Amino acid sequence: MRYAATTVAVRRSPAGRLGAAILAAAGLMTAGGATRAADDGFEPLFDGKSLAGWKPSENPSTWKVVDGAIVCHGPRSHLFYVGANPEAPPVFRNFHLRAEVMTRPGSNSGVFIHSRFQDDGWPQTGYEVQVNNTQRDPVRTGSIYNVVKNFTPPAQDDTWFLLEVVVQGKAVRVSVDGRVLFEFVEPEGVTGTRRLSEGLFALQGHDPDSEVHYRRFEVKRLD
């Protein structure tokens, strides 16, 4: 994904004000599918069978459901979660998002937060959490694209891993397989659409050479 950079403040310590939210909100699941807490308050956004509740932008053929997972493989497209009524989609402000993800070698994708639906092009609203372990773009999984750059892949291709994003006020915490990568604190005074506000989730189909799988995509509101 490509767009203009934003000035940021980042705390990289695993300690921080979102730590309690993460521990309270989830019984973490390992990439191998270990058990999670039974009563954790998460709402599934993907039924494991269809794209019900999701709306693609350009090139809708990029998106399919295969073996219980959303698979993006094809020309550039973005898949927005719009719920049961696309005319009045649910919006998310403070939340704990988690999804199981698997990248194929050389693939690039991403999860947008606080986004807005648009018919084509790269989403211009919200932030993108990068999904990329080995593609030629050196910005790796877990980065907030053009804001927080992680150059070391926290997961491997062809293996399911757990991606978690917690947003609380001006803070965003990203974890992979239960390991906190960073906490980003958005400074006061950020303007424009590339900022924290509220909005939709979206998955990115980056290019025809990329294939990425998503399953158990779910969220817990923290409002």
Order of alpha helices (4+ residues) and beta strands (2+ residues): beta-alpha-beta-beta-beta-beta-beta-beta-beta-beta-beta-beta-beta-beta-beta
